[in-house]
Amino acid sequence: MDKMDLWKKAVNLRKQLGKDATSSIDIFALAFSIEHLSIVYYPMGDRLSGICVKNSVSNVIAVNSAMTIGRQRFSLAHELYHLFFDDEKLTAICTKNIGVGSEKEIDADQFASYLLMPPDALSDMVRQIKKTHSDKLSVKDIVRIEQHFQISRQAVLSRLIAEKELTMKDSEPMRKNVILSALSLGYDDTLYKPTPKEKQYGTYGYYIQQVDRVAEKGLVSDGKYEELLLSAYRPDLVYGDDAEGGELLD
């Protein structure tokens, strides 16, 4: 698909979700607001990044919670392409590597990059960083970019190579010591780590809303209600969550 068309699709989805065309976005929060969409966090190993299951009744996006938070954000944006712009009904299983696979997978990666790093915003940031057109981006610059847009090193490097701001050779040393490069600049390392193991399983959005609705209408017993929540990896809604020490008073 033409890159301009993918850019337009990304801008239109941002507007549809109530965001402008250039700012950094919280893709998780935006996805939770999409009607009839359930989001499942589940560790899928080191080969898959996400899954999109789409039909006429409801939709599910699963994100590999064993990957870094930055990569999860990119994976969710990738799956949103399948949800909004792919065939009416489908199941898309997406691999870890960016920019490879079928034409649809490559389009979904490009869309995700545009959704999270709008071209105008990225080019403005690069211009601010580089003093002259011939200057090369450093590891410190890459950290600033990935922290601003909150996505993985792999996704940032792939985009900058595509935009001819980096060569493949330039990018190779930047793929090493990723966490250390961020910590040395005073950034938190959350972006570069997976979801904590105790929180890697969970279902949110439409499924939970539907379980609550059938329970409120008395269509299921208390036992069945709890079973439905537990099968969605939500023991916190059944037993409460002691991890935070109970309710917090703001």
C-alpha positions as CSV (number, residue, x, y, z in Angstrom):
1,M,0.0,0.0,0.0
2,D,1.2,3.5,-0.7
3,K,2.9,5.1,2.3
4,M,0.8,8.3,2.0
5,D,-2.3,6.2,2.2
6,L,-1.1,4.5,5.4
7,W,-0.1,7.9,6.8
8,K,-3.7,9.2,6.1
9,K,-5.2,6.1,7.7
10,A,-3.0,6.6,10.8
11,V,-4.0,10.3,11.1
12,N,-7.7,9.4,10.6
13,L,-7.6,6.8,13.3
14,R,-5.9,9.3,15.7
15,K,-8.8,11.7,15.0
16,Q,-11.4,9.0,15.4
17,L,-9.9,8.2,18.9
18,G,-9.9,11.9,19.8
19,K,-6.2,12.7,19.3
20,D,-4.4,15.3,17.1
21,A,-2.1,14.4,14.2
22,T,1.3,14.9,15.9
23,S,1.5,14.4,19.7
24,S,2.7,11.3,21.5
25,I,-0.2,9.0,22.5
26,D,-1.0,6.4,25.1
27,I,-2.0,3.6,22.7
28,F,-3.2,1.3,25.5
29,A,-5.6,3.9,26.9
30,L,-6.9,4.7,23.5
31,A,-7.5,1.0,22.6
32,F,-9.5,0.5,25.8
33,S,-12.0,3.1,24.5
34,I,-12.8,1.2,21.3
35,E,-16.2,-0.4,21.3
36,H,-16.6,-4.2,21.1
37,L,-12.9,-4.7,21.5
38,S,-11.4,-7.0,24.1
39,I,-7.6,-6.8,24.8
40,V,-5.8,-9.8,26.2
41,Y,-2.3,-9.7,27.6
42,Y,-0.7,-13.1,27.4
43,P,3.0,-14.3,27.2
44,M,3.4,-15.8,23.7
45,G,7.1,-16.7,23.7
46,D,9.7,-14.9,21.7
47,R,8.4,-15.4,18.1
48,L,4.9,-13.8,18.2
49,S,4.1,-10.2,18.9
50,G,0.3,-10.3,18.8
51,I,-3.0,-11.6,17.4
52,C,-6.1,-10.0,16.0
53,V,-9.4,-11.9,15.8
54,K,-12.1,-10.0,14.1
55,N,-15.8,-10.9,13.4
56,S,-19.2,-9.3,13.2
57,V,-20.0,-9.7,17.0
58,S,-16.8,-8.7,18.8
59,N,-13.1,-8.3,18.3
60,V,-10.1,-9.5,20.3
61,I,-6.5,-8.2,20.2
62,A,-3.9,-10.2,22.1
63,V,-0.6,-8.7,22.9
64,N,2.6,-10.6,23.9
65,S,3.1,-9.4,27.4
66,A,6.5,-11.1,27.6
67,M,7.9,-8.5,25.2
68,T,9.0,-5.1,26.3
69,I,6.5,-2.4,27.0
70,G,7.8,-0.4,24.1
71,R,7.4,-3.4,21.8
72,Q,3.9,-4.1,23.2
73,R,2.8,-0.5,22.2
74,F,4.0,-1.1,18.7
75,S,2.4,-4.5,18.5
76,L,-1.0,-3.1,19.7
77,A,-0.8,-0.3,17.0
78,H,0.1,-3.0,14.4
79,E,-3.0,-5.1,15.4
80,L,-5.2,-2.0,15.2
81,Y,-4.4,-1.8,11.5
82,H,-5.7,-5.4,11.1
83,L,-8.8,-4.4,13.2
84,F,-9.8,-1.3,11.3
85,F,-8.4,-1.7,7.8
86,D,-8.1,-5.4,7.0
87,D,-10.8,-7.7,5.6
88,E,-14.1,-7.8,7.5
89,K,-13.5,-11.1,9.2
90,L,-10.0,-12.5,9.9
91,T,-7.5,-13.9,12.3
92,A,-4.1,-12.3,12.0
93,I,-1.1,-13.9,13.8
94,C,1.8,-11.5,13.8
95,T,5.5,-12.3,14.2
96,K,8.1,-10.4,16.2
97,N,10.2,-9.1,13.3
98,I,9.4,-5.7,11.9
99,G,9.1,-5.0,8.2
100,V,9.0,-8.6,7.1
101,G,6.4,-11.1,6.0
102,S,3.4,-10.6,3.8
103,E,2.4,-7.3,2.2
104,K,-0.4,-6.9,4.8
105,E,2.1,-7.4,7.7
106,I,4.5,-4.9,6.2
107,D,1.6,-2.4,5.8
108,A,0.5,-3.0,9.4
109,D,4.1,-2.3,10.6
110,Q,4.3,0.9,8.6
111,F,0.9,2.0,9.8
112,A,1.9,1.3,13.4
113,S,5.0,3.4,13.0
114,Y,3.0,6.3,11.6
115,L,0.3,6.0,14.3
116,L,2.9,6.2,17.1
117,M,5.5,8.4,15.4
118,P,3.7,10.8,13.0
119,P,6.0,11.8,10.1
120,D,5.7,15.5,10.9
121,A,6.4,15.0,14.6
122,L,9.4,12.8,13.9
123,S,10.9,15.1,11.3
124,D,10.5,18.1,13.6
125,M,12.2,16.2,16.5
126,V,15.1,15.1,14.2
127,R,15.5,18.7,13.0
128,Q,15.7,20.0,16.6
129,I,18.3,17.4,17.5
130,K,20.5,17.8,14.4
131,K,22.4,21.1,14.2
132,T,23.1,20.6,10.5
133,H,21.6,18.4,7.9
134,S,24.8,16.4,7.7
135,D,25.0,15.6,11.4
136,K,24.5,12.0,12.4
137,L,22.1,10.8,15.1
138,S,23.8,9.4,18.2
139,V,22.7,6.8,20.6
140,K,21.6,9.6,23.0
141,D,19.4,11.0,20.2
142,I,17.8,7.6,19.6
143,V,17.0,7.3,23.3
144,R,15.4,10.8,23.3
145,I,13.2,9.8,20.3
146,E,12.1,6.4,21.7
147,Q,11.4,7.9,25.1
148,H,9.3,10.7,23.5
149,F,7.2,8.4,21.4
150,Q,7.4,5.5,23.9
151,I,8.2,2.7,21.6
152,S,10.9,0.1,21.2
153,R,14.5,0.6,20.0
154,Q,13.8,-1.8,17.1
155,A,10.8,0.2,15.9
156,V,12.6,3.5,16.1
157,L,15.7,2.3,14.3
158,S,13.6,0.6,11.5
159,R,11.8,3.9,11.0
160,L,14.9,6.0,10.9
161,I,16.6,3.7,8.5
162,A,13.5,3.9,6.2
163,E,13.6,7.7,6.5
164,K,17.3,7.6,5.5
165,E,18.3,9.3,8.8
166,L,20.4,6.2,9.7
167,T,22.1,3.5,7.7
168,M,22.0,-0.2,8.7
169,K,25.6,0.1,9.6
170,D,25.0,3.1,11.8
171,S,22.2,1.3,13.6
172,E,24.1,-1.9,14.5
173,P,25.9,-0.6,17.7
174,M,22.7,1.1,18.8
175,R,21.0,-2.3,19.2
176,K,23.3,-3.1,22.1
177,N,23.2,-2.0,25.7
178,V,19.7,-0.6,25.1
179,I,18.7,-0.3,28.8
180,L,22.1,1.1,29.9
181,S,21.9,3.8,27.2
182,A,18.6,5.0,28.7
183,L,19.6,4.7,32.3
184,S,22.8,6.7,31.7
185,L,20.7,9.6,30.5
186,G,18.5,9.5,33.6
187,Y,15.5,7.7,32.1
188,D,13.4,5.0,33.7
189,D,13.9,1.5,32.2
190,T,10.2,0.5,32.2
191,L,9.9,1.0,28.4
192,Y,12.6,-1.6,27.9
193,K,11.3,-4.4,30.1
194,P,8.4,-6.8,29.8
195,T,5.3,-6.6,31.9
196,P,6.1,-8.0,35.4
197,K,5.4,-11.7,35.5
198,E,2.6,-11.4,38.0
199,K,0.7,-9.1,35.6
200,Q,1.4,-10.8,32.3
201,Y,-2.0,-12.3,32.1
202,G,-5.2,-10.2,31.8
203,T,-8.3,-9.4,29.8
204,Y,-9.7,-5.9,29.5
205,G,-12.4,-4.0,27.6
206,Y,-15.5,-5.5,26.0
207,Y,-15.3,-9.0,27.5
208,I,-15.2,-7.7,31.1
209,Q,-18.1,-5.3,30.3
210,Q,-20.2,-8.1,29.0
211,V,-19.5,-10.4,32.0
212,D,-20.6,-7.6,34.3
213,R,-23.8,-7.0,32.2
214,V,-25.0,-10.6,32.3
215,A,-24.3,-10.7,36.0
216,E,-26.2,-7.5,36.7
217,K,-29.2,-8.9,34.7
218,G,-29.1,-12.2,36.8
219,L,-28.4,-14.3,33.7
220,V,-25.5,-16.2,35.4
221,S,-25.0,-17.5,38.9
222,D,-22.3,-16.0,41.2
223,G,-20.2,-19.0,40.6
224,K,-20.4,-18.8,36.8
225,Y,-19.7,-15.0,37.0
226,E,-16.5,-15.8,38.9
227,E,-15.6,-18.6,36.5
228,L,-15.9,-16.2,33.5
229,L,-13.6,-13.7,35.1
230,L,-11.1,-16.3,36.2
231,S,-11.0,-17.7,32.7
232,A,-10.1,-14.2,31.5
233,Y,-7.1,-14.1,33.9
234,R,-8.9,-11.6,36.2
235,P,-8.6,-13.0,39.7
236,D,-8.3,-9.4,41.0
237,L,-12.0,-8.9,40.1
238,V,-13.0,-12.0,42.0
239,Y,-10.7,-12.0,45.0
240,G,-9.6,-8.4,45.1
241,D,-6.0,-7.2,44.5
242,D,-3.9,-7.1,47.6
243,A,-0.8,-6.1,45.7
244,E,-1.5,-2.4,46.1
245,G,-2.5,-2.7,49.8
246,G,-6.2,-2.1,49.2
247,E,-8.0,1.0,48.0
248,L,-6.0,4.2,47.7
249,L,-7.2,7.6,49.0
250,D,-6.3,10.4,46.6
